[in-house]
Amino acid sequence: MPTLQAQRVARHPRDCTMKRMLLLALVALVALAGAFYGSPYFTMNKIRAATMDEDTQALAAQIDLAQLRGSLGQQLHALFSAPEVADDISPDVIDPLLDTMLMPEGIVALMKLNDRYEKPIAKVSDISGRKRNAKPDYKLRYTAWDKVVVQRAHSKSHIGELTLTRDGLWRWKLVSVALPKNLLADA
């Protein structure tokens, strides 16, 4: 009959293997959780790169066109029903305007909307005159497990604020761009 010490030595390799497997499972779980949480950041980086490169095909792949159309349509109806413009502009122009906004060039312009209304603080020149950090910085916040809102980091307004919704487990799609309230006045 084996001694107690011999039994402990015999179990030791199995215990180490179990501990390693448990540690690997924990590391894998943390990595999956990080990828799950970080997935909208990856999508936003794709949107930012496509916008800066004016790559309309890459940008279109990140957009839920039907939901974006609905969101922009609601915003335009609200803008066109405002008392100061309701008498001057017919709501019949909303559909053609939406069609124009949702053309590839229009979508790129929508993504750059914040630049027109608010210059980012990050565009500070250094001594040589070169611009530092020409890329806009964004902050992203979850509003639900399947919805995030992206806003320029130093923005004081909601102009150009983007809303992304989960498309499956890992992918996200752009569904809304906040239009400025004075869009028609500036047109």
ChimeraX commands (.cxc) that place a marker at each C-alpha (Angstrom):
marker #1 position 0.00,0.00,0.00 radius 0.5
marker #1 position 1.44,3.42,-1.01 radius 0.5
marker #1 position 2.29,5.91,1.68 radius 0.5
marker #1 position 0.49,9.23,2.05 radius 0.5
marker #1 position 3.47,11.12,0.67 radius 0.5
marker #1 position 3.58,8.84,-2.39 radius 0.5
marker #1 position -0.12,9.55,-3.01 radius 0.5
marker #1 position 0.49,13.34,-2.89 radius 0.5
marker #1 position 3.35,13.06,-5.37 radius 0.5
marker #1 position 1.20,10.95,-7.68 radius 0.5
marker #1 position -1.63,13.55,-7.64 radius 0.5
marker #1 position 0.63,16.56,-8.05 radius 0.5
marker #1 position 1.06,16.43,-11.86 radius 0.5
marker #1 position -2.71,16.23,-12.32 radius 0.5
marker #1 position -3.27,19.17,-9.98 radius 0.5
marker #1 position -0.76,21.30,-11.91 radius 0.5
marker #1 position -2.41,20.40,-15.19 radius 0.5
marker #1 position -5.85,21.34,-13.82 radius 0.5
marker #1 position -4.52,24.65,-12.48 radius 0.5
marker #1 position -2.92,25.46,-15.85 radius 0.5
marker #1 position -6.15,24.61,-17.69 radius 0.5
marker #1 position -8.15,26.74,-15.27 radius 0.5
marker #1 position -5.73,29.63,-15.72 radius 0.5
marker #1 position -5.85,29.31,-19.53 radius 0.5
marker #1 position -9.67,29.22,-19.43 radius 0.5
marker #1 position -9.68,32.35,-17.28 radius 0.5
marker #1 position -7.27,34.14,-19.64 radius 0.5
marker #1 position -9.39,33.13,-22.65 radius 0.5
marker #1 position -12.54,34.36,-20.90 radius 0.5
marker #1 position -10.95,37.73,-20.11 radius 0.5
marker #1 position -9.70,38.03,-23.72 radius 0.5
marker #1 position -13.19,37.26,-25.09 radius 0.5
marker #1 position -14.78,39.78,-22.73 radius 0.5
marker #1 position -12.24,42.41,-23.81 radius 0.5
marker #1 position -12.89,41.73,-27.48 radius 0.5
marker #1 position -16.65,41.81,-26.87 radius 0.5
marker #1 position -16.40,45.14,-25.03 radius 0.5
marker #1 position -13.86,46.61,-27.47 radius 0.5
marker #1 position -15.58,45.58,-30.69 radius 0.5
marker #1 position -17.29,48.98,-31.25 radius 0.5
marker #1 position -13.87,50.65,-30.98 radius 0.5
marker #1 position -12.63,48.49,-33.86 radius 0.5
marker #1 position -15.68,49.48,-35.94 radius 0.5
marker #1 position -15.20,53.17,-35.11 radius 0.5
marker #1 position -11.57,52.96,-36.21 radius 0.5
marker #1 position -12.72,51.46,-39.53 radius 0.5
marker #1 position -15.28,54.26,-39.93 radius 0.5
marker #1 position -12.68,56.91,-39.08 radius 0.5
marker #1 position -10.13,55.49,-41.55 radius 0.5
marker #1 position -12.72,55.15,-44.32 radius 0.5
marker #1 position -13.90,58.72,-43.73 radius 0.5
marker #1 position -10.39,60.20,-43.74 radius 0.5
marker #1 position -9.52,58.23,-46.90 radius 0.5
marker #1 position -12.94,59.03,-48.38 radius 0.5
marker #1 position -13.28,55.30,-49.08 radius 0.5
marker #1 position -17.02,55.14,-49.70 radius 0.5
marker #1 position -17.14,51.35,-50.14 radius 0.5
marker #1 position -15.40,50.68,-46.82 radius 0.5
marker #1 position -17.66,53.22,-45.14 radius 0.5
marker #1 position -20.81,51.72,-46.65 radius 0.5
marker #1 position -19.87,48.32,-45.21 radius 0.5
marker #1 position -20.12,49.83,-41.70 radius 0.5
marker #1 position -23.59,51.39,-42.15 radius 0.5
marker #1 position -27.13,50.08,-41.72 radius 0.5
marker #1 position -28.56,52.21,-44.52 radius 0.5
marker #1 position -32.25,51.61,-43.68 radius 0.5
marker #1 position -31.84,52.67,-40.05 radius 0.5
marker #1 position -29.62,55.62,-40.98 radius 0.5
marker #1 position -32.24,56.76,-43.51 radius 0.5
marker #1 position -34.98,56.52,-40.86 radius 0.5
marker #1 position -32.94,58.45,-38.30 radius 0.5
marker #1 position -31.99,61.22,-40.73 radius 0.5
marker #1 position -35.57,61.36,-41.99 radius 0.5
marker #1 position -36.89,61.93,-38.47 radius 0.5
marker #1 position -34.33,64.65,-37.84 radius 0.5
marker #1 position -35.09,66.39,-41.15 radius 0.5
marker #1 position -38.85,66.26,-40.50 radius 0.5
marker #1 position -38.23,67.92,-37.12 radius 0.5
marker #1 position -36.01,70.58,-38.74 radius 0.5
marker #1 position -38.50,71.27,-41.54 radius 0.5
marker #1 position -41.45,71.54,-39.16 radius 0.5
marker #1 position -39.76,74.25,-37.07 radius 0.5
marker #1 position -41.80,77.47,-37.19 radius 0.5
marker #1 position -38.98,79.56,-38.69 radius 0.5
marker #1 position -38.69,77.32,-41.79 radius 0.5
marker #1 position -42.11,75.64,-42.05 radius 0.5
marker #1 position -43.52,78.42,-44.27 radius 0.5
marker #1 position -40.45,78.72,-46.51 radius 0.5
marker #1 position -39.54,75.11,-47.30 radius 0.5
marker #1 position -41.84,72.32,-48.42 radius 0.5
marker #1 position -41.51,68.95,-46.67 radius 0.5
marker #1 position -41.60,67.40,-50.16 radius 0.5
marker #1 position -37.88,68.09,-50.45 radius 0.5
marker #1 position -37.04,65.72,-47.58 radius 0.5
marker #1 position -36.94,62.52,-49.66 radius 0.5
marker #1 position -34.69,63.95,-52.41 radius 0.5
marker #1 position -32.51,65.51,-49.71 radius 0.5
marker #1 position -32.24,62.13,-47.95 radius 0.5
marker #1 position -31.32,60.47,-51.24 radius 0.5
marker #1 position -28.53,63.02,-51.69 radius 0.5
marker #1 position -27.31,62.65,-48.09 radius 0.5
marker #1 position -27.16,58.87,-48.44 radius 0.5
marker #1 position -25.12,58.90,-51.63 radius 0.5
marker #1 position -21.50,57.82,-50.99 radius 0.5
marker #1 position -20.20,61.40,-51.07 radius 0.5
marker #1 position -23.06,62.54,-48.83 radius 0.5
marker #1 position -22.23,59.93,-46.23 radius 0.5
marker #1 position -18.59,61.04,-46.16 radius 0.5
marker #1 position -19.81,64.64,-45.71 radius 0.5
marker #1 position -22.08,63.50,-42.85 radius 0.5
marker #1 position -19.15,61.85,-41.14 radius 0.5
marker #1 position -17.17,65.09,-41.39 radius 0.5
marker #1 position -20.12,67.19,-40.21 radius 0.5
marker #1 position -18.59,68.04,-36.85 radius 0.5
marker #1 position -15.55,69.60,-38.55 radius 0.5
marker #1 position -17.71,72.28,-40.15 radius 0.5
marker #1 position -19.44,73.34,-36.95 radius 0.5
marker #1 position -16.72,72.91,-34.39 radius 0.5
marker #1 position -12.98,72.79,-34.91 radius 0.5
marker #1 position -11.31,70.21,-32.69 radius 0.5
marker #1 position -9.01,71.42,-29.93 radius 0.5
marker #1 position -6.50,68.72,-30.91 radius 0.5
marker #1 position -5.36,70.64,-34.03 radius 0.5
marker #1 position -2.60,72.56,-32.24 radius 0.5
marker #1 position 0.59,73.32,-34.13 radius 0.5
marker #1 position 3.98,72.62,-32.66 radius 0.5
marker #1 position 7.00,74.95,-33.03 radius 0.5
marker #1 position 7.76,73.75,-36.57 radius 0.5
marker #1 position 4.23,74.66,-37.71 radius 0.5
marker #1 position 3.22,71.05,-38.40 radius 0.5
marker #1 position -0.16,70.03,-37.08 radius 0.5
marker #1 position -0.12,67.46,-34.33 radius 0.5
marker #1 position -2.81,64.85,-33.95 radius 0.5
marker #1 position -4.76,65.84,-37.06 radius 0.5
marker #1 position -7.06,62.86,-36.50 radius 0.5
marker #1 position -10.07,63.74,-34.37 radius 0.5
marker #1 position -10.24,62.00,-31.02 radius 0.5
marker #1 position -13.49,60.30,-30.15 radius 0.5
marker #1 position -15.02,59.09,-26.94 radius 0.5
marker #1 position -17.37,56.17,-26.97 radius 0.5
marker #1 position -19.95,55.28,-24.36 radius 0.5
marker #1 position -22.31,52.35,-24.09 radius 0.5
marker #1 position -25.98,53.31,-23.69 radius 0.5
marker #1 position -27.08,49.65,-23.74 radius 0.5
marker #1 position -25.30,46.34,-24.28 radius 0.5
marker #1 position -26.11,46.62,-28.01 radius 0.5
marker #1 position -25.85,50.39,-28.53 radius 0.5
marker #1 position -23.01,52.91,-28.26 radius 0.5
marker #1 position -22.79,56.64,-28.86 radius 0.5
marker #1 position -19.60,58.12,-30.31 radius 0.5
marker #1 position -18.79,61.80,-29.91 radius 0.5
marker #1 position -15.76,63.93,-30.59 radius 0.5
marker #1 position -13.72,63.94,-27.38 radius 0.5
marker #1 position -13.51,67.73,-26.99 radius 0.5
marker #1 position -16.91,68.54,-28.47 radius 0.5
marker #1 position -19.29,70.78,-26.59 radius 0.5
marker #1 position -22.27,69.76,-28.71 radius 0.5
marker #1 position -23.97,66.67,-30.07 radius 0.5
marker #1 position -23.35,67.70,-33.69 radius 0.5
marker #1 position -22.04,64.78,-35.68 radius 0.5
marker #1 position -22.62,62.38,-32.78 radius 0.5
marker #1 position -22.75,58.81,-34.10 radius 0.5
marker #1 position -24.87,55.95,-32.86 radius 0.5
marker #1 position -23.77,52.37,-33.51 radius 0.5
marker #1 position -25.85,49.26,-32.82 radius 0.5
marker #1 position -24.68,45.69,-32.50 radius 0.5
marker #1 position -25.00,43.60,-35.66 radius 0.5
marker #1 position -24.52,40.06,-34.42 radius 0.5
marker #1 position -22.14,39.33,-31.59 radius 0.5
marker #1 position -18.97,41.15,-32.70 radius 0.5
marker #1 position -19.98,43.55,-35.48 radius 0.5
marker #1 position -21.48,47.02,-35.21 radius 0.5
marker #1 position -23.30,49.23,-37.73 radius 0.5
marker #1 position -23.76,52.99,-37.89 radius 0.5
marker #1 position -27.46,53.83,-37.52 radius 0.5
marker #1 position -27.55,57.55,-36.76 radius 0.5
marker #1 position -25.65,60.81,-37.22 radius 0.5
marker #1 position -26.87,63.81,-35.19 radius 0.5
marker #1 position -27.61,66.78,-37.41 radius 0.5
marker #1 position -27.16,70.34,-36.12 radius 0.5
marker #1 position -30.33,72.23,-35.25 radius 0.5
marker #1 position -29.19,75.17,-37.43 radius 0.5
marker #1 position -28.46,73.01,-40.50 radius 0.5
marker #1 position -31.05,74.79,-42.65 radius 0.5
marker #1 position -29.88,78.24,-41.58 radius 0.5
marker #1 position -26.35,77.42,-42.71 radius 0.5
marker #1 position -27.34,75.83,-46.03 radius 0.5
marker link #1:1,2 radius 0.2
marker link #1:2,3 radius 0.2
marker link #1:3,4 radius 0.2
marker link #1:4,5 radius 0.2
marker link #1:5,6 radius 0.2
marker link #1:6,7 radius 0.2
marker link #1:7,8 radius 0.2
marker link #1:8,9 radius 0.2
marker link #1:9,10 radius 0.2
marker link #1:10,11 radius 0.2
marker link #1:11,12 radius 0.2
marker link #1:12,13 radius 0.2
marker link #1:13,14 radius 0.2
marker link #1:14,15 radius 0.2
marker link #1:15,16 radius 0.2
marker link #1:16,17 radius 0.2
marker link #1:17,18 radius 0.2
marker link #1:18,19 radius 0.2
marker link #1:19,20 radius 0.2
marker link #1:20,21 radius 0.2
marker link #1:21,22 radius 0.2
marker link #1:22,23 radius 0.2
marker link #1:23,24 radius 0.2
marker link #1:24,25 radius 0.2
marker link #1:25,26 radius 0.2
marker link #1:26,27 radius 0.2
marker link #1:27,28 radius 0.2
marker link #1:28,29 radius 0.2
marker link #1:29,30 radius 0.2
marker link #1:30,31 radius 0.2
marker link #1:31,32 radius 0.2
marker link #1:32,33 radius 0.2
marker link #1:33,34 radius 0.2
marker link #1:34,35 radius 0.2
marker link #1:35,36 radius 0.2
marker link #1:36,37 radius 0.2
marker link #1:37,38 radius 0.2
marker link #1:38,39 radius 0.2
marker link #1:39,40 radius 0.2
marker link #1:40,41 radius 0.2
marker link #1:41,42 radius 0.2
marker link #1:42,43 radius 0.2
marker link #1:43,44 radius 0.2
marker link #1:44,45 radius 0.2
marker link #1:45,46 radius 0.2
marker link #1:46,47 radius 0.2
marker link #1:47,48 radius 0.2
marker link #1:48,49 radius 0.2
marker link #1:49,50 radius 0.2
marker link #1:50,51 radius 0.2
marker link #1:51,52 radius 0.2
marker link #1:52,53 radius 0.2
marker link #1:53,54 radius 0.2
marker link #1:54,55 radius 0.2
marker link #1:55,56 radius 0.2
marker link #1:56,57 radius 0.2
marker link #1:57,58 radius 0.2
marker link #1:58,59 radius 0.2
marker link #1:59,60 radius 0.2
marker link #1:60,61 radius 0.2
marker link #1:61,62 radius 0.2
marker link #1:62,63 radius 0.2
marker link #1:63,64 radius 0.2
marker link #1:64,65 radius 0.2
marker link #1:65,66 radius 0.2
marker link #1:66,67 radius 0.2
marker link #1:67,68 radius 0.2
marker link #1:68,69 radius 0.2
marker link #1:69,70 radius 0.2
marker link #1:70,71 radius 0.2
marker link #1:71,72 radius 0.2
marker link #1:72,73 radius 0.2
marker link #1:73,74 radius 0.2
marker link #1:74,75 radius 0.2
marker link #1:75,76 radius 0.2
marker link #1:76,77 radius 0.2
marker link #1:77,78 radius 0.2
marker link #1:78,79 radius 0.2
marker link #1:79,80 radius 0.2
marker link #1:80,81 radius 0.2
marker link #1:81,82 radius 0.2
marker link #1:82,83 radius 0.2
marker link #1:83,84 radius 0.2
marker link #1:84,85 radius 0.2
marker link #1:85,86 radius 0.2
marker link #1:86,87 radius 0.2
marker link #1:87,88 radius 0.2
marker link #1:88,89 radius 0.2
marker link #1:89,90 radius 0.2
marker link #1:90,91 radius 0.2
marker link #1:91,92 radius 0.2
marker link #1:92,93 radius 0.2
marker link #1:93,94 radius 0.2
marker link #1:94,95 radius 0.2
marker link #1:95,96 radius 0.2
marker link #1:96,97 radius 0.2
marker link #1:97,98 radius 0.2
marker link #1:98,99 radius 0.2
marker link #1:99,100 radius 0.2
marker link #1:100,101 radius 0.2
marker link #1:101,102 radius 0.2
marker link #1:102,103 radius 0.2
marker link #1:103,104 radius 0.2
marker link #1:104,105 radius 0.2
marker link #1:105,106 radius 0.2
marker link #1:106,107 radius 0.2
marker link #1:107,108 radius 0.2
marker link #1:108,109 radius 0.2
marker link #1:109,110 radius 0.2
marker link #1:110,111 radius 0.2
marker link #1:111,112 radius 0.2
marker link #1:112,113 radius 0.2
marker link #1:113,114 radius 0.2
marker link #1:114,115 radius 0.2
marker link #1:115,116 radius 0.2
marker link #1:116,117 radius 0.2
marker link #1:117,118 radius 0.2
marker link #1:118,119 radius 0.2
marker link #1:119,120 radius 0.2
marker link #1:120,121 radius 0.2
marker link #1:121,122 radius 0.2
marker link #1:122,123 radius 0.2
marker link #1:123,124 radius 0.2
marker link #1:124,125 radius 0.2
marker link #1:125,126 radius 0.2
marker link #1:126,127 radius 0.2
marker link #1:127,128 radius 0.2
marker link #1:128,129 radius 0.2
marker link #1:129,130 radius 0.2
marker link #1:130,131 radius 0.2
marker link #1:131,132 radius 0.2
marker link #1:132,133 radius 0.2
marker link #1:133,134 radius 0.2
marker link #1:134,135 radius 0.2
marker link #1:135,136 radius 0.2
marker link #1:136,137 radius 0.2
marker link #1:137,138 radius 0.2
marker link #1:138,139 radius 0.2
marker link #1:139,140 radius 0.2
marker link #1:140,141 radius 0.2
marker link #1:141,142 radius 0.2
marker link #1:142,143 radius 0.2
marker link #1:143,144 radius 0.2
marker link #1:144,145 radius 0.2
marker link #1:145,146 radius 0.2
marker link #1:146,147 radius 0.2
marker link #1:147,148 radius 0.2
marker link #1:148,149 radius 0.2
marker link #1:149,150 radius 0.2
marker link #1:150,151 radius 0.2
marker link #1:151,152 radius 0.2
marker link #1:152,153 radius 0.2
marker link #1:153,154 radius 0.2
marker link #1:154,155 radius 0.2
marker link #1:155,156 radius 0.2
marker link #1:156,157 radius 0.2
marker link #1:157,158 radius 0.2
marker link #1:158,159 radius 0.2
marker link #1:159,160 radius 0.2
marker link #1:160,161 radius 0.2
marker link #1:161,162 radius 0.2
marker link #1:162,163 radius 0.2
marker link #1:163,164 radius 0.2
marker link #1:164,165 radius 0.2
marker link #1:165,166 radius 0.2
marker link #1:166,167 radius 0.2
marker link #1:167,168 radius 0.2
marker link #1:168,169 radius 0.2
marker link #1:169,170 radius 0.2
marker link #1:170,171 radius 0.2
marker link #1:171,172 radius 0.2
marker link #1:172,173 radius 0.2
marker link #1:173,174 radius 0.2
marker link #1:174,175 radius 0.2
marker link #1:175,176 radius 0.2
marker link #1:176,177 radius 0.2
marker link #1:177,178 radius 0.2
marker link #1:178,179 radius 0.2
marker link #1:179,180 radius 0.2
marker link #1:180,181 radius 0.2
marker link #1:181,182 radius 0.2
marker link #1:182,183 radius 0.2
marker link #1:183,184 radius 0.2
marker link #1:184,185 radius 0.2
marker link #1:185,186 radius 0.2
marker link #1:186,187 radius 0.2
view
